[in-house]
Amino acid sequence: MVEKTMQSVSLKTAGRSVAGAVLLAAAVVLAGAPAEAGKPKVKPSYIVVDAEDGAVLDAYEAGRQWFPASLAKLMTVYIFLNASVEGGVSLDDDLEISKAAAGQPARKAYLRAGKTIKAKKAMLASIIHSSNDAAVVLAEAVSGSEAKFVERMNETAKSLGMSGTRFTNASGLPDANARVTARDIALLALSLIERFPDHLKMFSKRSVRVGKRRLPTGNGLLDVVPGATGMKTGFTCWSGYNAVLTTKRDGRTLITAILGAPSRSARNGRAIRVTNATFKAPIDEENQVIADYDADTPGDQPARVLPAGKCNRILNASSGGVGWLPGWGIVLGAYPKRALAWKRISKMMRLLKPSQRKGRRTIVASKRRPVRLYNALLVGLRQKDVVSICNTLKAKKEYCQGLPPKWLNNPKAVWR
């Protein structure tokens, strides 16, 4: 087994981070820029809602505006599903892929202009993999152009009562004029649950195949929060780490929305804490329903969560590229197929305690071996996280190799 042939790197002799490691700036030209200097840091907003009756069970600054990132795709999918009910489109339709759609920046499904894609497949790619090109395909199928679709997005948001929201594109790509609140995104999630119960399973899927590509989910919360059943995450440098999550325990389903977290671990930790606390809290029959909930609305424009310098040091989450690998890493094995590497990561995450399910899941193709292999990794960890995770997995007789930053990013390392 390839796992047993990998070089052993002692955690006790860990090196420091590779000096001067640089990630190329994102290729997306952002429309306008919110002010960063002089603005005080703000805590992430959140809200927890009962999916049965819409009661607001817990919240913190749920009316504060943030940039939506890929949570905008929830509205894109909502409108497409609504159009399919009205008869304008069908999930079985073959949708044309325009040059505008194919030209969207990553994260994407790499759709080719002039070809077609099944509507259901485009919808799955938008939700599961957060594919920007697939989202634009859906938008153009409904309204003819993305610009006209955006008008419909904002009309729909208004009709649903999303009073603090403004969409500017179908995918959630950065735009200084875009807005969303935790209260509004939870309201949209509740509307999806109530109106389209037969389509909720797509929010819990771990991957979708488009052509020859297997596109993995970007929603790591599915394996982190006990009882998680689905929904969507989002990230840009401006928005920080966003998420809306549904969790079911003992027959009760909660919706948790978190916006503006400064890191993936901060978002995941907050999701776990507030969701667990809400399930344990006594039920209050006097809670206000979300449609009537008067959320606090601090601030006059969204805060930019991650300044450019810090964001350039983060693995390019929106593109799915490898680039510079942050922090400490763990190699979980190497496999002849990418799909097997993803399965390995998911399996190992299930063996860990919820508090240990950290790091970014990453696949790195080997370039130095005679046979092409795909390495299954967790990156962006701290040394103590690596020790804890590997101790647990090795106790279960599973392969786990810790890598300090200098070995993780060394192109000549044996593991590559």
C-alpha positions in Angstrom: 0.0 0.0 0.0 1.3 3.4 -1.0 0.4 4.8 2.5 3.2 2.7 4.1 5.9 3.9 1.7 5.7 7.6 2.6 8.6 9.3 4.3 8.2 9.7 8.1 8.7 13.2 9.3 9.2 13.6 13.0 6.9 16.1 14.6 9.5 16.8 17.3 11.8 18.3 14.7 9.2 20.5 13.1 10.5 23.4 10.9 9.1 26.8 10.6 6.9 28.1 7.8 8.5 28.5 4.4 9.8 32.1 4.3 8.3 34.3 1.7 5.6 31.9 0.5 3.3 33.8 -1.8 -0.1 33.0 -3.2 -0.9 34.8 -6.5 -3.6 37.4 -6.2 -7.0 36.4 -7.3 -7.8 37.0 -11.0 -11.2 38.5 -10.3 -11.4 42.3 -10.7 -13.6 43.3 -7.8 -16.2 46.0 -8.4 -15.5 48.8 -6.1 -14.0 48.4 -2.6 -15.4 49.0 0.9 -13.3 50.9 3.3 -11.0 48.8 5.6 -8.9 51.4 7.4 -10.2 52.8 10.7 -13.1 50.4 10.9 -13.3 48.5 14.2 -13.4 44.7 14.0 -16.8 43.2 14.5 -17.9 39.8 15.6 -19.6 37.4 13.3 -23.4 37.6 13.2 -25.6 34.5 13.7 -29.2 33.4 14.1 -30.8 30.1 15.0 -34.3 29.3 13.9 -36.7 26.4 14.4 -37.5 25.0 11.0 -40.9 23.8 12.1 -42.5 27.1 13.0 -39.9 29.8 12.2 -39.3 30.8 15.8 -36.1 32.7 16.4 -34.3 30.8 19.2 -31.0 32.7 19.5 -29.3 35.5 17.6 -26.5 38.0 17.7 -26.6 41.1 15.5 -28.7 39.2 12.9 -29.5 42.4 11.1 -25.9 43.4 10.4 -25.1 43.5 6.7 -22.3 41.4 5.3 -21.2 40.3 1.8 -23.1 37.2 0.7 -20.4 35.2 -1.1 -21.8 31.9 -2.4 -24.8 32.0 -0.2 -26.3 34.0 -3.1 -26.6 30.7 -4.9 -29.4 29.7 -2.5 -31.5 32.4 -4.1 -30.5 31.3 -7.6 -31.6 27.8 -6.8 -34.8 29.0 -5.1 -35.8 31.0 -8.2 -35.0 28.1 -10.6 -37.0 25.7 -8.5 -39.9 28.1 -8.4 -39.7 28.6 -12.1 -39.8 24.9 -12.6 -43.0 24.7 -10.5 -44.5 27.5 -12.6 -43.6 25.7 -15.8 -41.1 28.1 -17.2 -38.2 25.6 -17.0 -37.8 21.9 -16.1 -35.2 20.1 -14.2 -34.9 17.8 -17.2 -34.1 20.6 -19.6 -30.8 20.7 -21.5 -29.5 24.2 -20.7 -27.3 26.0 -23.1 -23.9 27.1 -21.8 -23.1 30.7 -22.9 -19.7 32.3 -23.2 -20.6 34.5 -20.3 -21.3 31.4 -18.1 -18.3 29.4 -19.2 -16.1 32.5 -18.6 -17.0 32.8 -14.9 -14.0 32.7 -12.5 -13.4 29.7 -10.3 -14.8 28.0 -8.3 -16.4 26.4 -11.3 -17.4 23.2 -13.0 -15.4 24.1 -16.1 -18.4 24.1 -18.4 -17.7 24.6 -22.1 -19.4 27.3 -24.1 -21.7 26.0 -26.9 -22.4 22.7 -25.0 -25.4 21.9 -22.8 -25.9 20.6 -19.3 -28.9 19.1 -17.6 -30.7 21.6 -15.4 -30.7 19.3 -12.4 -26.9 18.8 -12.8 -26.3 22.5 -13.0 -28.3 23.0 -9.9 -26.3 20.3 -8.0 -23.0 21.8 -9.2 -24.1 25.2 -7.9 -25.1 24.0 -4.5 -22.6 21.2 -3.8 -19.4 22.5 -5.5 -20.5 26.1 -5.5 -19.8 26.4 -9.2 -20.1 29.9 -10.5 -20.5 28.9 -14.1 -23.4 26.6 -13.3 -25.1 29.3 -11.3 -25.0 31.6 -14.3 -26.4 28.9 -16.6 -29.4 28.6 -14.3 -29.8 32.4 -14.2 -29.7 32.7 -18.0 -32.2 29.8 -18.4 -34.8 31.6 -16.3 -34.3 35.2 -17.4 -32.3 35.2 -20.6 -29.4 37.1 -19.0 -27.7 37.3 -15.6 -28.5 41.0 -15.3 -32.3 40.4 -15.7 -32.0 37.5 -13.3 -30.5 39.7 -10.7 -33.6 41.9 -10.9 -35.7 38.8 -10.2 -33.4 37.9 -7.3 -34.0 41.2 -5.6 -37.8 41.1 -6.3 -38.0 37.7 -4.8 -35.9 38.8 -1.8 -38.4 41.6 -1.2 -41.4 39.4 -1.5 -39.9 37.0 1.0 -39.3 39.8 3.5 -35.5 39.9 3.1 -35.3 43.5 4.0 -31.5 43.8 4.5 -30.5 42.0 1.3 -29.3 43.1 -2.1 -28.0 40.7 -4.8 -25.7 41.9 -7.6 -25.0 38.6 -9.4 -26.2 35.0 -9.5 -23.1 33.4 -7.8 -22.1 35.8 -5.0 -18.8 37.0 -6.5 -17.5 40.1 -4.7 -19.3 43.3 -5.4 -19.3 46.4 -3.1 -23.1 46.8 -3.6 -24.1 43.3 -2.4 -25.7 42.9 1.0 -27.1 40.1 3.1 -28.0 39.5 6.8 -28.0 36.4 9.0 -31.8 37.0 9.5 -32.4 37.2 5.8 -30.4 34.2 4.8 -32.1 32.1 7.5 -35.4 33.3 6.1 -34.4 32.2 2.6 -33.3 28.8 4.0 -36.7 28.4 5.8 -38.5 29.3 2.5 -36.5 26.6 0.7 -37.4 24.0 3.3 -41.1 24.9 3.3 -41.6 25.3 -0.4 -39.3 22.6 -1.8 -39.1 19.7 0.7 -38.6 17.1 -2.0 -35.4 18.8 -3.1 -33.6 19.2 0.2 -31.4 16.1 -0.2 -29.2 17.9 -2.7 -28.0 20.1 0.1 -26.5 17.2 1.9 -24.7 15.5 -1.0 -20.9 15.2 -0.8 -20.1 15.4 -4.5 -21.6 15.7 -8.0 -20.2 14.4 -11.3 -20.2 16.8 -14.2 -18.8 15.1 -17.3 -15.6 13.4 -16.3 -15.1 15.6 -13.3 -16.1 14.6 -9.8 -16.8 17.9 -7.9 -16.6 17.6 -4.1 -18.7 19.6 -1.7 -17.3 22.8 -0.2 -19.5 22.3 2.9 -17.2 20.9 5.5 -19.8 21.5 8.2 -21.6 18.3 7.1 -18.9 16.2 8.8 -18.3 18.6 11.7 -21.7 19.3 13.3 -23.6 16.3 14.7 -26.9 15.8 12.9 -26.1 18.2 10.1 -28.4 17.6 7.2 -27.3 20.2 4.6 -27.4 23.7 3.1 -24.5 25.9 2.0 -21.2 27.7 2.9 -19.5 30.6 1.2 -16.2 32.5 1.3 -14.6 35.5 -0.2 -12.0 37.8 1.3 -14.6 40.4 1.8 -17.3 38.2 3.3 -15.1 36.0 5.4 -16.5 32.5 6.1 -20.3 32.3 5.9 -22.7 29.4 6.3 -26.3 28.4 6.6 -26.8 25.0 8.2 -29.7 22.6 8.9 -29.3 20.2 11.8 -31.8 17.5 12.9 -31.7 15.9 16.3 -34.5 13.9 18.0 -37.0 14.8 15.3 -36.3 18.6 15.6 -34.7 20.6 12.9 -32.8 23.9 13.4 -31.5 26.4 10.9 -28.2 28.1 11.9 -26.9 31.0 9.8 -23.4 32.5 10.5 -21.9 35.5 8.6 -18.6 37.2 8.8 -16.4 34.7 10.6 -12.6 35.4 10.2 -11.6 31.8 9.6 -13.1 28.4 8.8 -12.4 27.1 12.3 -14.1 30.2 13.8 -17.2 29.6 11.7 -17.3 25.9 12.4 -16.7 26.4 16.1 -19.5 29.0 16.4 -21.8 26.8 14.4 -21.2 23.9 16.8 -21.5 26.0 20.0 -24.7 27.9 19.1 -26.4 24.9 17.6 -25.6 22.6 20.5 -26.6 25.3 23.1 -30.0 25.9 21.3 -30.9 22.2 21.2 -30.1 21.9 24.9 -32.0 25.1 25.9 -35.6 24.8 27.1 -38.3 25.6 24.5 -39.8 29.1 24.9 -43.3 29.3 23.4 -43.0 33.1 23.3 -40.2 33.3 20.8 -40.8 35.7 17.9 -41.1 34.2 14.4 -38.4 35.1 11.9 -40.8 36.9 9.5 -41.7 39.4 12.2 -38.2 39.4 13.9 -36.9 42.9 14.3 -33.1 42.3 14.0 -30.5 44.8 15.1 -29.0 46.6 12.1 -25.7 48.0 13.3 -23.4 49.7 10.8 -24.1 51.4 7.5 -22.2 49.1 5.2 -20.7 45.6 5.3 -17.4 45.2 7.0 -14.6 43.7 5.0 -13.6 40.7 7.0 -10.1 39.7 5.7 -7.7 42.4 4.5 -5.8 41.7 1.3 -2.5 40.9 3.1 -4.0 38.2 5.2 -6.2 36.9 2.5 -3.3 36.3 0.2 -1.9 33.8 2.7 -5.1 31.7 2.7 -5.5 28.8 0.4 -7.6 30.0 -2.5 -10.8 28.5 -1.2 -13.0 29.9 -4.0 -11.0 28.4 -6.8 -10.2 25.0 -5.3 -6.6 25.5 -6.4 -3.7 24.1 -4.4 -1.0 26.8 -4.5 0.6 27.4 -1.2 -0.6 25.0 1.5 -1.1 26.8 4.9 -0.1 25.7 8.3 0.7 22.2 9.3 -0.6 19.3 7.3 -1.6 15.6 7.5 -1.2 13.1 4.7 -3.9 10.4 5.0 -2.8 8.3 2.0 -2.2 8.4 -1.8 -4.6 6.8 -4.3 -4.7 6.2 -8.1 -8.0 8.0 -8.4 -9.0 11.4 -7.1 -12.4 10.0 -6.0 -10.7 7.5 -3.7 -8.7 10.2 -2.1 -11.8 12.2 -1.3 -13.5 9.1 0.1 -10.4 8.5 2.3 -10.7 12.0 3.8 -14.4 11.7 4.5 -13.9 8.3 6.1 -11.1 9.6 8.4 -13.1 12.6 9.4 -15.9 10.3 10.6 -13.5 8.5 12.8 -12.5 11.7 14.6 -14.2 13.5 17.5 -16.2 16.6 16.4 -13.6 18.8 18.2 -10.9 17.2 16.0 -12.5 17.7 12.7 -10.4 20.6 11.6 -8.4 21.7 8.6 -9.0 22.2 4.9 -9.6 19.0 2.9 -7.2 19.1 -0.1 -6.1 16.7 -2.9 -2.6 17.2 -4.3 -1.7 15.2 -7.4 1.8 13.6 -7.3 4.1 15.0 -10.0 7.3 13.1 -9.1 6.2 9.5 -9.0 6.2 7.3 -12.1 2.5 6.5 -11.5 0.2 9.5 -11.0 -1.3 9.4 -7.5 -3.6 11.7 -5.6 -2.6 12.6 -2.0 -5.4 13.0 0.5 -4.5 15.8 2.9 -5.8 18.0 5.7 -4.0 21.4 5.8 -4.2 24.7 7.7 -3.7 22.9 11.0 -1.7 23.7 14.1 1.0 21.4 15.4 -1.1 20.3 18.4 -4.0 19.5 16.1 -1.8 17.3 14.0 -0.6 15.4 17.0 -4.1 14.9 18.4 -5.6 13.8 15.1 -2.8 11.4 14.2 -2.8 9.9 17.7 -6.5 9.1 17.3 -6.2 7.7 13.8 -3.1 5.6 14.6 -4.9 4.2 17.6 -7.5 2.9 15.2 -4.7 1.5 13.0 -5.2 4.1 10.3 -2.4 5.8 8.4 -1.7 9.4 9.4 1.5 11.3 8.6 2.0 14.8 10.0 3.9 17.4 8.0 5.4 20.7 9.2 5.1 23.7 6.9 8.5 23.3 5.3 7.8 19.7 4.2 4.2 20.4 3.3 5.3 23.0 0.7 8.5 21.4 -0.4 8.0 20.3 -4.1 10.8 17.7 -3.6 9.3 16.1 -0.5 8.9 12.4 -0.8 5.2 12.5 -0.1 4.7 14.5 -3.4 
